[in-house]
Amino acid sequence: MLKWALIFFLISVIAGVFGFTGIAAGTAAIAKVLFFIAVALFVIFLILGLTVFRSIT
């Protein structure tokens, strides 16, 4: 998921350089959403991993 966020971010930067501000804003918003979803999933799985590890050992 972070890979897709990085791809959309790069598309946003390239579109911004060439003056396509509407496309740049759209892809930046998609990249931001994907990034925060990836961070949220990481935190959830980190917490689950720590709690399951403690209950097993």
C-alpha positions as CSV (number, residue, x, y, z in Angstrom):
1,M,0.0,0.0,0.0
2,L,2.9,2.3,0.7
3,K,4.1,1.5,-2.8
4,W,0.9,2.9,-4.3
5,A,1.0,5.9,-2.1
6,L,4.5,6.7,-3.3
7,I,3.5,6.2,-6.9
8,F,0.5,8.6,-6.6
9,F,2.8,11.1,-4.8
10,L,5.3,11.0,-7.7
11,I,2.5,11.4,-10.2
12,S,1.3,14.4,-8.2
13,V,4.7,16.0,-8.1
14,I,5.3,15.4,-11.9
15,A,1.8,16.8,-12.7
16,G,2.4,19.8,-10.5
17,V,5.7,20.5,-12.3
18,F,4.0,20.5,-15.7
19,G,1.2,22.7,-14.4
20,F,-1.7,20.2,-14.2
21,T,-2.8,21.4,-10.7
22,G,-6.1,19.6,-10.7
23,I,-4.5,16.2,-11.4
24,A,-1.8,17.0,-8.9
25,A,-4.3,17.8,-6.2
26,G,-6.3,14.7,-6.9
27,T,-3.3,12.3,-6.8
28,A,-1.9,14.0,-3.7
29,A,-5.2,13.4,-1.9
30,I,-5.2,9.7,-3.0
31,A,-1.6,9.4,-1.8
32,K,-2.4,10.9,1.5
33,V,-5.4,8.6,2.1
34,L,-3.4,5.5,1.2
35,F,-0.5,6.6,3.4
36,F,-2.7,7.0,6.5
37,I,-4.5,3.7,5.8
38,A,-1.1,2.0,5.7
39,V,0.0,3.7,8.9
40,A,-3.2,2.7,10.7
41,L,-2.9,-0.9,9.5
42,F,0.7,-1.0,10.7
43,V,-0.3,0.3,14.2
44,I,-3.2,-2.1,14.5
45,F,-1.0,-5.1,13.5
46,L,1.8,-3.9,15.8
47,I,-0.6,-3.8,18.8
48,L,-2.2,-7.2,17.9
49,G,1.3,-8.7,17.5
50,L,2.4,-7.5,20.8
51,T,-0.7,-8.7,22.6
52,V,-0.8,-12.1,21.0
53,F,2.9,-12.6,21.6
54,R,2.3,-11.9,25.3
55,S,-0.7,-14.3,25.5
56,I,1.3,-17.1,23.8
57,T,4.4,-17.0,25.9
